[in-house]
Amino acid sequence: TIFRWVNRGLFEDHKLIFCSMLTFKLFSQSRLSVEEYNASYFNFLLRAPYFVGAENPLEDWLPSKNWGLVLKLCELEGFENFGTNMERDAPTRFKEWFNELTPEDVKLPLDWKR
Protein backbone atom coordinates (compact mmCIF):
# COMPACT_ATOMS: atom_id res chain seq x y z
CA THR A 1 0.00 0.00 0.00
CA ILE A 2 0.98 3.64 -0.25
CA PHE A 3 1.30 3.89 3.54
CA ARG A 4 3.91 1.10 3.61
CA TRP A 5 5.93 2.65 0.78
CA VAL A 6 5.98 6.08 2.42
CA ASN A 7 6.67 4.61 5.85
CA ARG A 8 9.53 2.53 4.48
CA GLY A 9 11.32 5.62 3.21
CA LEU A 10 11.18 7.55 6.50
CA PHE A 11 13.58 7.68 9.43
CA GLU A 12 12.25 6.11 12.64
CA ASP A 13 11.64 9.50 14.29
CA HIS A 14 9.71 10.72 11.25
CA LYS A 15 7.44 7.68 11.12
CA LEU A 16 5.66 8.77 14.29
CA ILE A 17 5.22 12.28 12.92
CA PHE A 18 3.82 10.92 9.65
CA CYS A 19 1.41 8.59 11.46
CA SER A 20 0.26 11.44 13.72
CA MET A 21 -0.36 13.73 10.75
CA LEU A 22 -2.30 11.00 8.96
CA THR A 23 -4.37 10.25 12.07
CA PHE A 24 -5.24 13.91 12.69
CA LYS A 25 -6.23 14.33 9.05
CA LEU A 26 -8.55 11.32 9.29
CA PHE A 27 -10.03 12.69 12.52
CA SER A 28 -10.66 16.06 10.87
CA GLN A 29 -12.56 14.28 8.08
CA SER A 30 -14.59 12.25 10.66
CA ARG A 31 -13.29 8.95 9.33
CA LEU A 32 -11.93 7.60 12.63
CA SER A 33 -14.48 8.70 15.19
CA VAL A 34 -18.15 9.44 15.57
CA GLU A 35 -17.28 12.38 17.82
CA GLU A 36 -17.12 15.79 16.24
CA TYR A 37 -13.63 17.05 15.41
CA ASN A 38 -12.84 20.23 17.34
CA ALA A 39 -10.07 22.29 15.77
CA SER A 40 -9.52 24.37 18.93
CA TYR A 41 -8.71 21.19 20.90
CA PHE A 42 -6.29 20.11 18.19
CA ASN A 43 -4.60 23.54 18.17
CA PHE A 44 -4.24 23.41 21.95
CA LEU A 45 -2.67 19.96 21.71
CA LEU A 46 -0.23 21.07 19.01
CA ARG A 47 0.76 24.49 20.29
CA ALA A 48 0.42 24.06 24.10
CA PRO A 49 -0.28 27.75 24.76
CA TYR A 50 0.13 29.00 28.31
CA PHE A 51 -0.17 32.16 30.39
CA VAL A 52 3.12 33.70 31.43
CA GLY A 53 3.46 35.33 34.82
CA ALA A 54 0.19 34.07 36.29
CA GLU A 55 0.29 33.49 40.03
CA ASN A 56 0.47 29.77 40.77
CA PRO A 57 -1.55 28.80 43.87
CA LEU A 58 -0.27 25.21 43.64
CA GLU A 59 3.42 26.02 43.33
CA ASP A 60 4.45 23.54 46.02
CA TRP A 61 3.82 20.66 43.58
CA LEU A 62 2.79 22.07 40.17
CA PRO A 63 5.35 23.97 38.05
CA SER A 64 4.30 27.48 37.06
CA LYS A 65 4.41 26.67 33.35
CA ASN A 66 1.95 23.82 33.93
CA TRP A 67 -0.37 26.15 35.84
CA GLY A 68 -0.20 28.50 32.85
CA LEU A 69 -1.25 25.58 30.62
CA VAL A 70 -4.17 24.83 32.94
CA LEU A 71 -5.32 28.47 32.76
CA LYS A 72 -5.24 28.36 28.95
CA LEU A 73 -7.06 25.02 28.98
CA CYS A 74 -9.85 26.68 30.98
CA GLU A 75 -10.58 28.84 27.93
CA LEU A 76 -11.66 25.75 25.94
CA GLU A 77 -15.28 24.65 25.92
CA GLY A 78 -15.87 21.91 28.47
CA PHE A 79 -12.82 22.75 30.59
CA GLU A 80 -14.03 26.01 32.17
CA ASN A 81 -13.97 24.61 35.74
CA PHE A 82 -10.80 22.54 35.51
CA GLY A 83 -8.54 25.15 37.12
CA THR A 84 -11.03 25.83 39.89
CA ASN A 85 -11.32 22.11 40.58
CA MET A 86 -7.55 21.78 40.80
CA GLU A 87 -7.11 24.84 43.00
CA ARG A 88 -10.09 24.71 45.39
CA ASP A 89 -12.16 21.55 45.12
CA ALA A 90 -9.61 18.73 45.27
CA PRO A 91 -5.99 19.94 45.27
CA THR A 92 -4.78 16.93 47.28
CA ARG A 93 -6.36 14.42 44.90
CA PHE A 94 -4.95 16.23 41.87
CA LYS A 95 -1.50 16.24 43.51
CA GLU A 96 -1.73 12.48 44.04
CA TRP A 97 -2.77 12.03 40.39
CA PHE A 98 0.04 14.35 39.21
CA ASN A 99 2.64 12.32 41.15
CA GLU A 100 1.52 8.94 39.79
CA LEU A 101 4.13 7.04 37.80
CA THR A 102 1.65 6.60 34.93
CA PRO A 103 -1.06 9.26 35.38
CA GLU A 104 -2.46 8.49 31.93
CA ASP A 105 -3.59 5.10 33.28
CA VAL A 106 -5.26 6.50 36.41
CA LYS A 107 -8.72 8.09 36.54
CA LEU A 108 -8.67 11.86 36.94
CA PRO A 109 -10.06 13.24 40.21
CA LEU A 110 -13.68 14.41 40.45
CA ASP A 111 -15.83 14.12 37.33
CA TRP A 112 -13.02 14.51 34.79
CA LYS A 113 -13.38 11.23 32.96
CA ARG A 114 -11.87 12.26 29.65
The 8 nearest C-alpha neighbors of each residue, nearest first, counted from 0:
[[1, 2, 3, 4, 5, 6, 7, 8],
 [0, 2, 4, 3, 5, 6, 7, 8],
 [1, 3, 5, 0, 4, 6, 7, 18],
 [4, 2, 6, 0, 1, 5, 7, 8],
 [5, 3, 1, 7, 6, 2, 0, 8],
 [6, 4, 2, 8, 7, 3, 1, 9],
 [5, 7, 3, 9, 8, 4, 2, 14],
 [6, 8, 4, 5, 9, 3, 10, 2],
 [7, 9, 5, 6, 4, 10, 3, 14],
 [10, 8, 6, 7, 13, 14, 11, 5],
 [9, 11, 13, 12, 14, 8, 7, 6],
 [10, 12, 14, 13, 9, 15, 6, 7],
 [13, 11, 10, 14, 15, 16, 9, 17],
 [12, 14, 16, 10, 15, 11, 9, 17],
 [13, 15, 17, 11, 16, 12, 9, 18],
 [16, 14, 18, 13, 17, 12, 19, 11],
 [15, 17, 13, 19, 14, 18, 20, 12],
 [16, 18, 14, 20, 15, 19, 13, 21],
 [19, 17, 21, 15, 20, 16, 22, 14],
 [20, 18, 22, 16, 21, 17, 15, 23],
 [21, 19, 17, 23, 22, 18, 24, 16],
 [20, 22, 18, 24, 19, 23, 17, 25],
 [21, 23, 19, 25, 24, 20, 18, 26],
 [24, 22, 26, 20, 25, 21, 19, 27],
 [23, 25, 27, 21, 26, 22, 20, 28],
 [24, 26, 28, 22, 30, 23, 27, 31],
 [27, 25, 23, 29, 28, 24, 31, 30],
 [26, 28, 24, 25, 29, 36, 23, 30],
 [27, 29, 25, 26, 30, 24, 36, 31],
 [30, 28, 26, 27, 31, 32, 25, 33],
 [29, 31, 25, 28, 26, 32, 27, 33],
 [32, 30, 26, 29, 25, 33, 22, 28],
 [33, 31, 34, 29, 30, 26, 35, 36],
 [32, 34, 35, 29, 31, 30, 36, 26],
 [35, 33, 32, 36, 29, 31, 26, 37],
 [34, 36, 37, 33, 29, 32, 27, 26],
 [37, 35, 27, 26, 38, 34, 29, 28],
 [38, 36, 39, 40, 35, 41, 27, 42],
 [37, 39, 41, 40, 42, 36, 27, 43],
 [38, 40, 42, 41, 37, 43, 75, 44],
 [41, 39, 43, 38, 42, 37, 44, 75],
 [40, 42, 38, 44, 39, 43, 45, 37],
 [43, 41, 39, 45, 44, 40, 46, 38],
 [42, 44, 40, 47, 46, 41, 45, 39],
 [43, 45, 41, 42, 47, 46, 40, 39],
 [46, 44, 42, 43, 47, 41, 40, 48],
 [45, 47, 43, 48, 42, 44, 41, 49],
 [48, 46, 43, 44, 45, 49, 68, 42],
 [49, 47, 46, 68, 43, 71, 50, 67],
 [48, 50, 68, 67, 71, 51, 47, 64],
 [51, 49, 67, 53, 71, 52, 68, 70],
 [52, 50, 53, 67, 49, 64, 63, 54],
 [51, 53, 54, 50, 67, 63, 55, 64],
 [54, 52, 51, 50, 55, 67, 63, 66],
 [53, 55, 56, 52, 63, 66, 58, 67],
 [54, 56, 58, 57, 63, 66, 53, 67],
 [57, 55, 58, 54, 86, 59, 66, 61],
 [58, 56, 55, 59, 61, 60, 86, 66],
 [57, 59, 61, 60, 55, 56, 62, 63],
 [58, 60, 57, 61, 62, 56, 55, 94],
 [61, 59, 58, 57, 62, 94, 97, 98],
 [60, 62, 58, 57, 59, 63, 65, 66],
 [63, 61, 65, 64, 58, 66, 60, 57],
 [62, 64, 66, 65, 55, 67, 61, 58],
 [63, 65, 67, 66, 62, 68, 49, 51],
 [66, 64, 68, 67, 62, 63, 69, 61],
 [65, 67, 69, 63, 68, 64, 55, 70],
 [66, 68, 50, 49, 64, 70, 65, 69],
 [69, 67, 49, 65, 71, 66, 70, 72],
 [68, 70, 72, 66, 67, 71, 82, 65],
 [71, 69, 67, 73, 72, 68, 66, 82],
 [72, 70, 68, 73, 69, 49, 74, 67],
 [71, 73, 69, 74, 70, 75, 68, 78],
 [74, 72, 79, 78, 70, 71, 75, 81],
 [73, 75, 72, 71, 79, 76, 78, 70],
 [76, 74, 73, 72, 78, 77, 79, 40],
 [77, 75, 78, 79, 74, 73, 72, 40],
 [76, 78, 79, 75, 80, 73, 81, 74],
 [77, 79, 73, 81, 80, 76, 75, 72],
 [78, 80, 73, 81, 77, 74, 76, 75],
 [81, 79, 83, 78, 82, 84, 73, 77],
 [80, 82, 84, 78, 83, 79, 73, 85],
 [83, 81, 85, 84, 80, 69, 86, 70],
 [82, 84, 86, 80, 85, 81, 87, 88],
 [85, 83, 88, 81, 82, 86, 87, 89],
 [86, 84, 90, 82, 83, 89, 87, 93],
 [85, 87, 83, 90, 84, 82, 88, 57],
 [88, 86, 84, 83, 89, 85, 90, 82],
 [87, 89, 84, 85, 90, 86, 83, 109],
 [88, 90, 92, 91, 85, 87, 84, 93],
 [91, 89, 85, 93, 86, 92, 94, 87],
 [92, 90, 94, 93, 89, 95, 85, 96],
 [91, 93, 95, 94, 89, 90, 108, 96],
 [92, 94, 96, 90, 95, 91, 97, 108],
 [95, 93, 97, 91, 92, 96, 90, 98],
 [94, 96, 92, 98, 93, 97, 91, 99],
 [95, 97, 93, 99, 94, 98, 102, 92],
 [98, 96, 94, 95, 99, 93, 102, 61],
 [99, 97, 95, 96, 94, 100, 102, 101],
 [100, 98, 102, 96, 101, 97, 95, 105],
 [99, 101, 102, 98, 97, 96, 103, 104],
 [100, 102, 99, 103, 104, 105, 98, 96],
 [103, 101, 99, 105, 104, 96, 100, 97],
 [102, 104, 101, 105, 106, 107, 99, 100],
 [105, 103, 102, 101, 106, 99, 100, 107],
 [106, 104, 102, 103, 107, 101, 96, 99],
 [107, 105, 108, 112, 104, 103, 102, 111],
 [106, 108, 111, 112, 105, 109, 96, 110],
 [107, 109, 92, 93, 111, 106, 110, 96],
 [110, 108, 111, 107, 89, 84, 112, 92],
 [109, 111, 112, 108, 107, 113, 106, 84],
 [112, 110, 107, 109, 113, 108, 106, 81],
 [111, 113, 110, 107, 106, 109, 108, 105],
 [112, 111, 107, 106, 110, 103, 77, 78]]
